[in-house]
């Protein structure tokens, strides 16, 4: 912050000559002096704001690209899950059919054995 030479007495006198009361002139002079003493060294310049804006735009583009990658990855995962689900469904159908056929064959075999047993065990009338 650079120090400015500010003649408060001269400013007060000029304001009084312009019609201000002494209290008004002193209050205004103090306000001007306080405003001049504000440290603006930490404020951003237009170039700094523009650079920050450019960086923000670049980061937004990167976030958008990541969002797209995430969406694609999620879509691929959903496809894999659907494919695995269909494969599991097909395996389940094969198991049920195979088990059912086996059960029918086993039941048929038992039935045939029972009929054969009964035919030998029971006396059959001869015509």
Helices and strands as residue ranges (DSSP letters): H 8-17, H 22-36, H 46-121
